[in-house]
Amino acid sequence: MPDIVVVYHSGYGHTQRMAQAVADGAGAELLPIDAEGHLPEGGWERLAAADAIIFGSPTYMGSVSWQFKKFADASSKAWYAQAWKDKVAAGFTNSAGMNGDKLATLQTLFTLAMQHGMIWVSQGLMPSNTKAALRNDVNYLGAYSGAMAQSPADAGAQDMLPGDLETARLFGQRVAQVTARFRQA
Ligand SMILES: Cc1cc2nc3c(=O)[nH]c(=O)nc-3n(C[C@H](O)[C@H](O)[C@H](O)COP(=O)(O)O)c2cc1C
């Protein structure tokens, strides 16, 4: 089994639920960034040991949350040591709008991974984009660069749509499969 860590921030629990679905698919450990932008004790060592790191953040004002950005800036220490070079990387986000500029968040996560010399994994699912498409189809949001979920602004984390959570689970599964192939190489 590849060693995969999902490092994420969630202000109100929605991205936390998505992170859990990604981790379920990947067989990964969850590493939450707290309300002050800090990792739990031993978090940096955990990331240094992983084969793959999956980054997750809600989309706030068209980008990652400030807590995730604080973590990203603090990862410059790992960058100096090239500690994450050649690890597999991937990203996911959740926001209230159908679009809501989620792609900008995924691109921020992608750029962070590229700065670290990591290897990015896409969503890898066909979009559900025909007239017959239903909101609970897998990849209804039609993302390619990573996994996306959408939670209406007045919906609690418990109301997250099963289709988006299944999309997240399949995304985690794909990251695990790709990571396993890299470990064999
Ligand atoms: C400060 C702030 C900024 C937000 N900006 C956006 C945004 O740019 N686009 C969007 O679609 N939703 C936006 N939202 C809505 C959140 O993305 C949405 O509520 C999400 O489910 C929160 O995830 P969380 O519970 O993991 O924090 C914003 C919410 C907050 C609190």
PDBQT file of the ligand as one rigid body, heavy atoms in Angstrom, charges set to zero:
ROOT
HETATM    1  C1  LIG A 201     -14.505  33.844   3.523  1.00  0.00    +0.000 C 
HETATM    2  C2  LIG A 201     -15.287  33.000   2.554  1.00  0.00    +0.000 A 
HETATM    3  C3  LIG A 201     -15.100  33.179   1.203  1.00  0.00    +0.000 A 
HETATM    4  C4  LIG A 201     -15.789  32.384   0.277  1.00  0.00    +0.000 A 
HETATM    5  N1  LIG A 201     -15.537  32.534  -1.053  1.00  0.00    +0.000 NA
HETATM    6  C5  LIG A 201     -16.150  31.717  -1.950  1.00  0.00    +0.000 A 
HETATM    7  C6  LIG A 201     -15.821  31.779  -3.330  1.00  0.00    +0.000 A 
HETATM    8  O1  LIG A 201     -14.939  32.507  -3.779  1.00  0.00    +0.000 OA
HETATM    9  N2  LIG A 201     -16.520  30.977  -4.174  1.00  0.00    +0.000 N 
HETATM   10  C7  LIG A 201     -17.528  30.152  -3.758  1.00  0.00    +0.000 A 
HETATM   11  O2  LIG A 201     -18.131  29.476  -4.561  1.00  0.00    +0.000 OA
HETATM   12  N3  LIG A 201     -17.808  30.028  -2.420  1.00  0.00    +0.000 NA
HETATM   13  C8  LIG A 201     -17.133  30.777  -1.522  1.00  0.00    +0.000 A 
HETATM   14  N4  LIG A 201     -17.388  30.647  -0.186  1.00  0.00    +0.000 N 
HETATM   15  C9  LIG A 201     -18.270  29.565   0.278  1.00  0.00    +0.000 C 
HETATM   16  C10 LIG A 201     -17.456  28.350   0.743  1.00  0.00    +0.000 C 
HETATM   17  O3  LIG A 201     -16.561  27.918  -0.262  1.00  0.00    +0.000 OA
HETATM   18  C11 LIG A 201     -18.374  27.203   1.116  1.00  0.00    +0.000 C 
HETATM   19  O4  LIG A 201     -19.217  27.609   2.175  1.00  0.00    +0.000 OA
HETATM   20  C12 LIG A 201     -17.619  25.958   1.500  1.00  0.00    +0.000 C 
HETATM   21  O5  LIG A 201     -18.522  24.862   1.603  1.00  0.00    +0.000 OA
HETATM   22  C13 LIG A 201     -16.857  26.125   2.831  1.00  0.00    +0.000 C 
HETATM   23  O6  LIG A 201     -16.082  24.959   3.060  1.00  0.00    +0.000 OA
HETATM   24  P1  LIG A 201     -15.631  24.571   4.555  1.00  0.00    +0.000 P 
HETATM   25  O7  LIG A 201     -16.873  24.209   5.312  1.00  0.00    +0.000 OA
HETATM   26  O8  LIG A 201     -14.716  23.421   4.371  1.00  0.00    +0.000 OA
HETATM   27  O9  LIG A 201     -14.950  25.790   5.108  1.00  0.00    +0.000 OA
HETATM   28  C14 LIG A 201     -16.716  31.424   0.749  1.00  0.00    +0.000 A 
HETATM   29  C15 LIG A 201     -16.912  31.265   2.120  1.00  0.00    +0.000 A 
HETATM   30  C16 LIG A 201     -16.202  32.031   3.021  1.00  0.00    +0.000 A 
HETATM   31  C17 LIG A 201     -16.414  31.820   4.508  1.00  0.00    +0.000 C 
ENDROOT
TORSDOF 0
